[in-house]
Amino acid sequence: MEKRPSASTVVPIVVLLGLWLMMSPALACPYHGSQCKDCILKQMKCSCTSCVPVLRCMARCLWGGSSRANCVRRCDCGSPKLSDCKTCMSRCKCSCMA
């Protein structure tokens, strides 16, 4: 059977992604409870699977106390790029307008 990612690896990535989306206030808040979180998890499992290592690197770096600029330099190397991951993950339309 295929090994599934554990909650301890998915939750930090979702938190990091939430922080990342806060850069754009219109995308920062879920519009219907857990709908945004569910969309993000689905994107990471199905459409944006190649972004998981990049987002995990960013999460560890930021939680380690490094600045965002240093983390981007450290983690945004190779493929996919952080910009590619942001584009992929932005398919989840989360909005503060309610």
Backbone as XML, in Angstrom:
<?xml version="1.0"?>
<chain id="A" units="angstrom">
  <residue number="1" name="MET">
    <atom name="N" x="0.836" y="-1.185" z="0.000"/>
    <atom name="CA" x="0.000" y="0.000" z="0.000"/>
    <atom name="C" x="0.878" y="1.245" z="0.000"/>
  </residue>
  <residue number="2" name="GLU">
    <atom name="N" x="0.323" y="2.301" z="-0.516"/>
    <atom name="CA" x="1.038" y="3.560" z="-0.574"/>
    <atom name="C" x="1.036" y="4.218" z="0.804"/>
  </residue>
  <residue number="3" name="LYS">
    <atom name="N" x="2.165" y="4.763" z="1.188"/>
    <atom name="CA" x="2.291" y="5.412" z="2.495"/>
    <atom name="C" x="1.668" y="6.801" z="2.427"/>
  </residue>
  <residue number="4" name="ARG">
    <atom name="N" x="0.773" y="7.103" z="3.340"/>
    <atom name="CA" x="0.096" y="8.398" z="3.374"/>
    <atom name="C" x="0.865" y="9.328" z="4.303"/>
  </residue>
  <residue number="5" name="PRO">
    <atom name="N" x="0.882" y="10.645" z="3.986"/>
    <atom name="CA" x="1.559" y="11.580" z="4.878"/>
    <atom name="C" x="0.804" y="11.668" z="6.203"/>
  </residue>
  <residue number="6" name="SER">
    <atom name="N" x="1.553" y="11.732" z="7.286"/>
    <atom name="CA" x="0.915" y="11.801" z="8.602"/>
    <atom name="C" x="0.447" y="13.223" z="8.886"/>
  </residue>
  <residue number="7" name="ALA">
    <atom name="N" x="-0.414" y="13.352" z="9.854"/>
    <atom name="CA" x="-0.938" y="14.665" z="10.246"/>
    <atom name="C" x="0.186" y="15.580" z="10.708"/>
  </residue>
  <residue number="8" name="SER">
    <atom name="N" x="1.225" y="15.018" z="11.306"/>
    <atom name="CA" x="2.327" y="15.839" z="11.797"/>
    <atom name="C" x="3.141" y="16.462" z="10.662"/>
  </residue>
  <residue number="9" name="THR">
    <atom name="N" x="3.013" y="15.943" z="9.450"/>
    <atom name="CA" x="3.691" y="16.570" z="8.319"/>
    <atom name="C" x="2.758" y="17.464" z="7.525"/>
  </residue>
  <residue number="10" name="VAL">
    <atom name="N" x="1.484" y="17.178" z="7.519"/>
    <atom name="CA" x="0.527" y="17.966" z="6.740"/>
    <atom name="C" x="0.140" y="19.248" z="7.473"/>
  </residue>
  <residue number="11" name="VAL">
    <atom name="N" x="-0.092" y="19.181" z="8.773"/>
    <atom name="CA" x="-0.552" y="20.343" z="9.530"/>
    <atom name="C" x="0.434" y="21.506" z="9.457"/>
  </residue>
  <residue number="12" name="PRO">
    <atom name="N" x="1.746" y="21.281" z="9.670"/>
    <atom name="CA" x="2.669" y="22.421" z="9.562"/>
    <atom name="C" x="2.670" y="23.051" z="8.174"/>
  </residue>
  <residue number="13" name="ILE">
    <atom name="N" x="2.503" y="22.241" z="7.160"/>
    <atom name="CA" x="2.485" y="22.771" z="5.800"/>
    <atom name="C" x="1.244" y="23.622" z="5.585"/>
  </residue>
  <residue number="14" name="VAL">
    <atom name="N" x="0.120" y="23.189" z="6.099"/>
    <atom name="CA" x="-1.118" y="23.953" z="5.968"/>
    <atom name="C" x="-0.983" y="25.279" z="6.713"/>
  </residue>
  <residue number="15" name="VAL">
    <atom name="N" x="-0.380" y="25.246" z="7.900"/>
    <atom name="CA" x="-0.175" y="26.482" z="8.664"/>
    <atom name="C" x="0.721" y="27.437" z="7.885"/>
  </residue>
  <residue number="16" name="LEU">
    <atom name="N" x="1.815" y="26.907" z="7.334"/>
    <atom name="CA" x="2.712" y="27.745" z="6.541"/>
    <atom name="C" x="1.977" y="28.346" z="5.354"/>
  </residue>
  <residue number="17" name="LEU">
    <atom name="N" x="1.189" y="27.530" z="4.680"/>
    <atom name="CA" x="0.450" y="28.025" z="3.529"/>
    <atom name="C" x="-0.519" y="29.125" z="3.939"/>
  </residue>
  <residue number="18" name="GLY">
    <atom name="N" x="-1.179" y="28.959" z="5.087"/>
    <atom name="CA" x="-2.065" y="30.002" z="5.592"/>
    <atom name="C" x="-1.316" y="31.298" z="5.811"/>
  </residue>
  <residue number="19" name="LEU">
    <atom name="N" x="-0.129" y="31.204" z="6.404"/>
    <atom name="CA" x="0.696" y="32.400" z="6.606"/>
    <atom name="C" x="1.104" y="33.014" z="5.277"/>
  </residue>
  <residue number="20" name="TRP">
    <atom name="N" x="1.434" y="32.152" z="4.340"/>
    <atom name="CA" x="1.837" y="32.614" z="3.020"/>
    <atom name="C" x="0.687" y="33.332" z="2.322"/>
  </residue>
  <residue number="21" name="LEU">
    <atom name="N" x="-0.509" y="32.802" z="2.448"/>
    <atom name="CA" x="-1.666" y="33.421" z="1.815"/>
    <atom name="C" x="-2.043" y="34.750" z="2.452"/>
  </residue>
  <residue number="22" name="MET">
    <atom name="N" x="-1.613" y="34.965" z="3.706"/>
    <atom name="CA" x="-1.911" y="36.231" z="4.363"/>
    <atom name="C" x="-1.200" y="37.401" z="3.703"/>
  </residue>
  <residue number="23" name="MET">
    <atom name="N" x="-0.207" y="37.113" z="2.884"/>
    <atom name="CA" x="0.446" y="38.177" z="2.124"/>
    <atom name="C" x="-0.571" y="38.860" z="1.212"/>
  </residue>
  <residue number="24" name="SER">
    <atom name="N" x="-1.566" y="38.129" z="0.813"/>
    <atom name="CA" x="-2.644" y="38.663" z="0.000"/>
    <atom name="C" x="-3.915" y="38.598" z="0.836"/>
  </residue>
  <residue number="25" name="PRO">
    <atom name="N" x="-4.329" y="39.725" z="1.455"/>
    <atom name="CA" x="-5.459" y="39.704" z="2.388"/>
    <atom name="C" x="-6.740" y="39.119" z="1.822"/>
  </residue>
  <residue number="26" name="ALA">
    <atom name="N" x="-6.960" y="39.254" z="0.533"/>
    <atom name="CA" x="-8.191" y="38.721" z="-0.049"/>
    <atom name="C" x="-8.209" y="37.200" z="-0.034"/>
  </residue>
  <residue number="27" name="LEU">
    <atom name="N" x="-7.050" y="36.573" z="0.079"/>
    <atom name="CA" x="-6.983" y="35.118" z="0.061"/>
    <atom name="C" x="-6.753" y="34.510" z="1.439"/>
  </residue>
  <residue number="28" name="ALA">
    <atom name="N" x="-6.654" y="35.346" z="2.472"/>
    <atom name="CA" x="-6.210" y="34.862" z="3.776"/>
    <atom name="C" x="-7.283" y="34.149" z="4.582"/>
  </residue>
  <residue number="29" name="CYS">
    <atom name="N" x="-8.543" y="34.448" z="4.402"/>
    <atom name="CA" x="-9.579" y="33.931" z="5.288"/>
    <atom name="C" x="-10.494" y="32.944" z="4.570"/>
  </residue>
  <residue number="30" name="PRO">
    <atom name="N" x="-10.841" y="31.878" z="5.246"/>
    <atom name="CA" x="-11.787" y="30.935" z="4.643"/>
    <atom name="C" x="-13.182" y="31.546" z="4.592"/>
  </residue>
  <residue number="31" name="TYR">
    <atom name="N" x="-13.945" y="31.185" z="3.586"/>
    <atom name="CA" x="-15.278" y="31.754" z="3.457"/>
    <atom name="C" x="-16.358" y="30.866" z="4.041"/>
  </residue>
  <residue number="32" name="HIS">
    <atom name="N" x="-16.097" y="29.603" z="4.222"/>
    <atom name="CA" x="-17.084" y="28.710" z="4.832"/>
    <atom name="C" x="-16.368" y="27.712" z="5.724"/>
  </residue>
  <residue number="33" name="GLY">
    <atom name="N" x="-16.082" y="28.106" z="6.940"/>
    <atom name="CA" x="-15.474" y="27.200" z="7.904"/>
    <atom name="C" x="-14.232" y="26.509" z="7.401"/>
  </residue>
  <residue number="34" name="SER">
    <atom name="N" x="-14.286" y="25.196" z="7.294"/>
    <atom name="CA" x="-13.098" y="24.422" z="6.924"/>
    <atom name="C" x="-12.975" y="24.207" z="5.414"/>
  </residue>
  <residue number="35" name="GLN">
    <atom name="N" x="-13.826" y="24.843" z="4.640"/>
    <atom name="CA" x="-13.809" y="24.624" z="3.195"/>
    <atom name="C" x="-12.463" y="24.988" z="2.579"/>
  </residue>
  <residue number="36" name="CYS">
    <atom name="N" x="-11.873" y="26.099" z="3.028"/>
    <atom name="CA" x="-10.582" y="26.515" z="2.499"/>
    <atom name="C" x="-9.506" y="25.506" z="2.896"/>
  </residue>
  <residue number="37" name="LYS">
    <atom name="N" x="-9.508" y="25.093" z="4.164"/>
    <atom name="CA" x="-8.525" y="24.106" z="4.643"/>
    <atom name="C" x="-8.648" y="22.812" z="3.854"/>
  </residue>
  <residue number="38" name="ASP">
    <atom name="N" x="-9.875" y="22.363" z="3.619"/>
    <atom name="CA" x="-10.094" y="21.135" z="2.861"/>
    <atom name="C" x="-9.571" y="21.270" z="1.435"/>
  </residue>
  <residue number="39" name="CYS">
    <atom name="N" x="-9.782" y="22.435" z="0.837"/>
    <atom name="CA" x="-9.293" y="22.681" z="-0.520"/>
    <atom name="C" x="-7.771" y="22.629" z="-0.550"/>
  </residue>
  <residue number="40" name="ILE">
    <atom name="N" x="-7.123" y="23.263" z="0.420"/>
    <atom name="CA" x="-5.671" y="23.281" z="0.481"/>
    <atom name="C" x="-5.130" y="21.866" z="0.644"/>
  </residue>
  <residue number="41" name="LEU">
    <atom name="N" x="-5.726" y="21.095" z="1.542"/>
    <atom name="CA" x="-5.281" y="19.718" z="1.734"/>
    <atom name="C" x="-5.443" y="18.893" z="0.460"/>
  </residue>
  <residue number="42" name="LYS">
    <atom name="N" x="-6.562" y="19.089" z="-0.226"/>
    <atom name="CA" x="-6.806" y="18.355" z="-1.470"/>
    <atom name="C" x="-5.789" y="18.745" z="-2.542"/>
  </residue>
  <residue number="43" name="GLN">
    <atom name="N" x="-5.497" y="20.033" z="-2.651"/>
    <atom name="CA" x="-4.511" y="20.485" z="-3.632"/>
    <atom name="C" x="-3.152" y="19.839" z="-3.351"/>
  </residue>
  <residue number="44" name="MET">
    <atom name="N" x="-2.772" y="19.794" z="-2.068"/>
    <atom name="CA" x="-1.472" y="19.234" z="-1.709"/>
    <atom name="C" x="-1.415" y="17.736" z="-1.958"/>
  </residue>
  <residue number="45" name="LYS">
    <atom name="N" x="-2.536" y="17.048" z="-1.794"/>
    <atom name="CA" x="-2.568" y="15.599" z="-2.006"/>
    <atom name="C" x="-2.655" y="15.238" z="-3.482"/>
  </residue>
  <residue number="46" name="CYS">
    <atom name="N" x="-3.364" y="16.040" z="-4.275"/>
    <atom name="CA" x="-3.663" y="15.652" z="-5.650"/>
    <atom name="C" x="-2.940" y="16.480" z="-6.711"/>
  </residue>
  <residue number="47" name="SER">
    <atom name="N" x="-3.103" y="17.792" z="-6.672"/>
    <atom name="CA" x="-2.616" y="18.635" z="-7.765"/>
    <atom name="C" x="-1.224" y="19.203" z="-7.546"/>
  </residue>
  <residue number="48" name="CYS">
    <atom name="N" x="-0.878" y="19.493" z="-6.315"/>
    <atom name="CA" x="0.384" y="20.194" z="-6.024"/>
    <atom name="C" x="1.334" y="19.325" z="-5.211"/>
  </residue>
  <residue number="49" name="THR">
    <atom name="N" x="1.358" y="18.041" z="-5.483"/>
    <atom name="CA" x="2.170" y="17.129" z="-4.679"/>
    <atom name="C" x="3.655" y="17.465" z="-4.743"/>
  </residue>
  <residue number="50" name="SER">
    <atom name="N" x="4.122" y="17.992" z="-5.855"/>
    <atom name="CA" x="5.539" y="18.327" z="-5.973"/>
    <atom name="C" x="5.918" y="19.526" z="-5.105"/>
  </residue>
  <residue number="51" name="CYS">
    <atom name="N" x="4.930" y="20.279" z="-4.632"/>
    <atom name="CA" x="5.196" y="21.450" z="-3.803"/>
    <atom name="C" x="5.381" y="21.111" z="-2.328"/>
  </residue>
  <residue number="52" name="VAL">
    <atom name="N" x="5.015" y="19.920" z="-1.916"/>
    <atom name="CA" x="5.092" y="19.553" z="-0.502"/>
    <atom name="C" x="6.508" y="19.733" z="0.061"/>
  </residue>
  <residue number="53" name="PRO">
    <atom name="N" x="7.570" y="19.247" z="-0.602"/>
    <atom name="CA" x="8.912" y="19.450" z="-0.035"/>
    <atom name="C" x="9.302" y="20.929" z="0.073"/>
  </residue>
  <residue number="54" name="VAL">
    <atom name="N" x="8.918" y="21.725" z="-0.911"/>
    <atom name="CA" x="9.241" y="23.157" z="-0.894"/>
    <atom name="C" x="8.529" y="23.837" z="0.271"/>
  </residue>
  <residue number="55" name="LEU">
    <atom name="N" x="7.251" y="23.541" z="0.440"/>
    <atom name="CA" x="6.483" y="24.153" z="1.526"/>
    <atom name="C" x="6.967" y="23.653" z="2.882"/>
  </residue>
  <residue number="56" name="ARG">
    <atom name="N" x="7.358" y="22.392" z="2.966"/>
    <atom name="CA" x="7.895" y="21.853" z="4.220"/>
    <atom name="C" x="9.211" y="22.555" z="4.567"/>
  </residue>
  <residue number="57" name="CYS">
    <atom name="N" x="10.053" y="22.785" z="3.573"/>
    <atom name="CA" x="11.316" y="23.501" z="3.784"/>
    <atom name="C" x="11.041" y="24.907" z="4.319"/>
  </residue>
  <residue number="58" name="MET">
    <atom name="N" x="10.080" y="25.592" z="3.711"/>
    <atom name="CA" x="9.731" y="26.944" z="4.167"/>
    <atom name="C" x="9.211" y="26.918" z="5.602"/>
  </residue>
  <residue number="59" name="ALA">
    <atom name="N" x="8.378" y="25.937" z="5.911"/>
    <atom name="CA" x="7.816" y="25.850" z="7.263"/>
    <atom name="C" x="8.921" y="25.650" z="8.291"/>
  </residue>
  <residue number="60" name="ARG">
    <atom name="N" x="9.812" y="24.720" z="8.039"/>
    <atom name="CA" x="10.900" y="24.450" z="8.991"/>
    <atom name="C" x="11.806" y="25.663" z="9.142"/>
  </residue>
  <residue number="61" name="CYS">
    <atom name="N" x="12.096" y="26.321" z="8.034"/>
    <atom name="CA" x="12.980" y="27.478" z="8.054"/>
    <atom name="C" x="12.355" y="28.631" z="8.839"/>
  </residue>
  <residue number="62" name="LEU">
    <atom name="N" x="11.102" y="28.934" z="8.541"/>
    <atom name="CA" x="10.424" y="30.041" z="9.232"/>
    <atom name="C" x="10.252" y="29.747" z="10.711"/>
  </residue>
  <residue number="63" name="TRP">
    <atom name="N" x="9.865" y="28.527" z="11.049"/>
    <atom name="CA" x="9.690" y="28.163" z="12.454"/>
    <atom name="C" x="11.028" y="28.093" z="13.178"/>
  </residue>
  <residue number="64" name="GLY">
    <atom name="N" x="12.116" y="27.969" z="12.421"/>
    <atom name="CA" x="13.444" y="27.977" z="13.020"/>
    <atom name="C" x="13.930" y="29.376" z="13.349"/>
  </residue>
  <residue number="65" name="GLY">
    <atom name="N" x="13.147" y="30.389" z="12.978"/>
    <atom name="CA" x="13.478" y="31.767" z="13.335"/>
    <atom name="C" x="14.146" y="32.570" z="12.233"/>
  </residue>
  <residue number="66" name="SER">
    <atom name="N" x="14.329" y="32.006" z="11.065"/>
    <atom name="CA" x="14.953" y="32.744" z="9.961"/>
    <atom name="C" x="13.952" y="33.718" z="9.349"/>
  </residue>
  <residue number="67" name="SER">
    <atom name="N" x="14.483" y="34.742" z="8.700"/>
    <atom name="CA" x="13.612" y="35.712" z="8.037"/>
    <atom name="C" x="13.011" y="35.087" z="6.784"/>
  </residue>
  <residue number="68" name="ARG">
    <atom name="N" x="11.917" y="35.675" z="6.328"/>
    <atom name="CA" x="11.260" y="35.167" z="5.128"/>
    <atom name="C" x="12.203" y="35.208" z="3.933"/>
  </residue>
  <residue number="69" name="ALA">
    <atom name="N" x="12.965" y="36.310" z="3.799"/>
    <atom name="CA" x="13.890" y="36.445" z="2.669"/>
    <atom name="C" x="14.943" y="35.335" z="2.689"/>
  </residue>
  <residue number="70" name="ASN">
    <atom name="N" x="15.489" y="35.032" z="3.870"/>
    <atom name="CA" x="16.486" y="33.957" z="3.974"/>
    <atom name="C" x="15.869" y="32.609" z="3.642"/>
  </residue>
  <residue number="71" name="CYS">
    <atom name="N" x="14.639" y="32.383" z="4.094"/>
    <atom name="CA" x="13.967" y="31.105" z="3.814"/>
    <atom name="C" x="13.671" y="30.956" z="2.330"/>
  </residue>
  <residue number="72" name="VAL">
    <atom name="N" x="13.277" y="32.041" z="1.689"/>
    <atom name="CA" x="13.019" y="31.980" z="0.250"/>
    <atom name="C" x="14.303" y="31.624" z="-0.477"/>
  </residue>
  <residue number="73" name="ARG">
    <atom name="N" x="15.422" y="32.258" z="-0.096"/>
    <atom name="CA" x="16.710" y="31.942" z="-0.732"/>
    <atom name="C" x="17.098" y="30.478" z="-0.499"/>
  </residue>
  <residue number="74" name="ARG">
    <atom name="N" x="16.829" y="29.980" z="0.692"/>
    <atom name="CA" x="17.214" y="28.613" z="1.037"/>
    <atom name="C" x="16.322" y="27.581" z="0.340"/>
  </residue>
  <residue number="75" name="CYS">
    <atom name="N" x="15.033" y="27.842" z="0.266"/>
    <atom name="CA" x="14.077" y="26.824" z="-0.202"/>
    <atom name="C" x="13.670" y="26.968" z="-1.668"/>
  </residue>
  <residue number="76" name="ASP">
    <atom name="N" x="13.850" y="28.137" z="-2.246"/>
    <atom name="CA" x="13.379" y="28.386" z="-3.609"/>
    <atom name="C" x="14.486" y="28.076" z="-4.610"/>
  </residue>
  <residue number="77" name="CYS">
    <atom name="N" x="14.932" y="26.826" z="-4.604"/>
    <atom name="CA" x="15.955" y="26.414" z="-5.553"/>
    <atom name="C" x="15.480" y="25.108" z="-6.195"/>
  </residue>
  <residue number="78" name="GLY">
    <atom name="N" x="15.698" y="24.994" z="-7.451"/>
    <atom name="CA" x="15.254" y="23.782" z="-8.126"/>
    <atom name="C" x="13.830" y="23.909" z="-8.615"/>
  </residue>
  <residue number="79" name="SER">
    <atom name="N" x="13.211" y="22.778" z="-8.773"/>
    <atom name="CA" x="11.864" y="22.745" z="-9.319"/>
    <atom name="C" x="10.968" y="21.957" z="-8.379"/>
  </residue>
  <residue number="80" name="PRO">
    <atom name="N" x="9.774" y="22.398" z="-8.106"/>
    <atom name="CA" x="9.135" y="23.619" z="-8.560"/>
    <atom name="C" x="9.617" y="24.827" z="-7.765"/>
  </residue>
  <residue number="81" name="LYS">
    <atom name="N" x="9.411" y="25.992" z="-8.315"/>
    <atom name="CA" x="9.742" y="27.241" z="-7.643"/>
    <atom name="C" x="8.586" y="27.591" z="-6.692"/>
  </residue>
  <residue number="82" name="LEU">
    <atom name="N" x="8.886" y="28.441" z="-5.704"/>
    <atom name="CA" x="7.831" y="28.881" z="-4.788"/>
    <atom name="C" x="6.688" y="29.553" z="-5.540"/>
  </residue>
  <residue number="83" name="SER">
    <atom name="N" x="7.017" y="30.319" z="-6.567"/>
    <atom name="CA" x="5.965" y="30.985" z="-7.346"/>
    <atom name="C" x="5.054" y="29.969" z="-8.029"/>
  </residue>
  <residue number="84" name="ASP">
    <atom name="N" x="5.628" y="28.852" z="-8.484"/>
    <atom name="CA" x="4.820" y="27.791" z="-9.095"/>
    <atom name="C" x="3.868" y="27.187" z="-8.064"/>
  </residue>
  <residue number="85" name="CYS">
    <atom name="N" x="4.387" y="26.983" z="-6.852"/>
    <atom name="CA" x="3.561" y="26.409" z="-5.792"/>
    <atom name="C" x="2.451" y="27.369" z="-5.383"/>
  </residue>
  <residue number="86" name="LYS">
    <atom name="N" x="2.765" y="28.651" z="-5.326"/>
    <atom name="CA" x="1.739" y="29.637" z="-4.967"/>
    <atom name="C" x="0.636" y="29.647" z="-6.024"/>
  </residue>
  <residue number="87" name="THR">
    <atom name="N" x="1.026" y="29.568" z="-7.287"/>
    <atom name="CA" x="0.041" y="29.529" z="-8.369"/>
    <atom name="C" x="-0.830" y="28.284" z="-8.257"/>
  </residue>
  <residue number="88" name="CYS">
    <atom name="N" x="-0.195" y="27.155" z="-7.996"/>
    <atom name="CA" x="-0.939" y="25.901" z="-7.873"/>
    <atom name="C" x="-1.903" y="25.959" z="-6.692"/>
  </residue>
  <residue number="89" name="MET">
    <atom name="N" x="-1.416" y="26.432" z="-5.551"/>
    <atom name="CA" x="-2.236" y="26.467" z="-4.342"/>
    <atom name="C" x="-3.294" y="27.563" z="-4.395"/>
  </residue>
  <residue number="90" name="SER">
    <atom name="N" x="-3.111" y="28.575" z="-5.222"/>
    <atom name="CA" x="-4.075" y="29.684" z="-5.275"/>
    <atom name="C" x="-5.386" y="29.283" z="-5.929"/>
  </residue>
  <residue number="91" name="ARG">
    <atom name="N" x="-5.473" y="28.063" z="-6.428"/>
    <atom name="CA" x="-6.747" y="27.586" z="-6.990"/>
    <atom name="C" x="-7.823" y="27.504" z="-5.920"/>
  </residue>
  <residue number="92" name="CYS">
    <atom name="N" x="-7.401" y="27.441" z="-4.668"/>
    <atom name="CA" x="-8.355" y="27.461" z="-3.550"/>
    <atom name="C" x="-8.779" y="28.911" z="-3.344"/>
  </residue>
  <residue number="93" name="LYS">
    <atom name="N" x="-9.996" y="29.204" z="-3.634"/>
    <atom name="CA" x="-10.488" y="30.577" z="-3.542"/>
    <atom name="C" x="-11.026" y="30.839" z="-2.130"/>
  </residue>
  <residue number="94" name="CYS">
    <atom name="N" x="-10.153" y="31.318" z="-1.271"/>
    <atom name="CA" x="-10.544" y="31.668" z="0.095"/>
    <atom name="C" x="-10.673" y="33.187" z="0.146"/>
  </residue>
  <residue number="95" name="SER">
    <atom name="N" x="-11.708" y="33.673" z="0.790"/>
    <atom name="CA" x="-11.963" y="35.105" z="0.777"/>
    <atom name="C" x="-12.437" y="35.595" z="2.140"/>
  </residue>
  <residue number="96" name="CYS">
    <atom name="N" x="-12.072" y="36.835" z="2.486"/>
    <atom name="CA" x="-12.537" y="37.459" z="3.721"/>
    <atom name="C" x="-13.897" y="38.136" z="3.524"/>
  </residue>
  <residue number="97" name="MET">
    <atom name="N" x="-14.344" y="38.224" z="2.306"/>
    <atom name="CA" x="-15.621" y="38.883" z="2.031"/>
    <atom name="C" x="-16.789" y="37.997" z="2.444"/>
  </residue>
  <residue number="98" name="ALA">
    <atom name="N" x="-17.518" y="38.422" z="3.461"/>
    <atom name="CA" x="-18.664" y="37.632" z="3.885"/>
    <atom name="C" x="-19.690" y="38.518" z="4.548"/>
  </residue>
</chain>
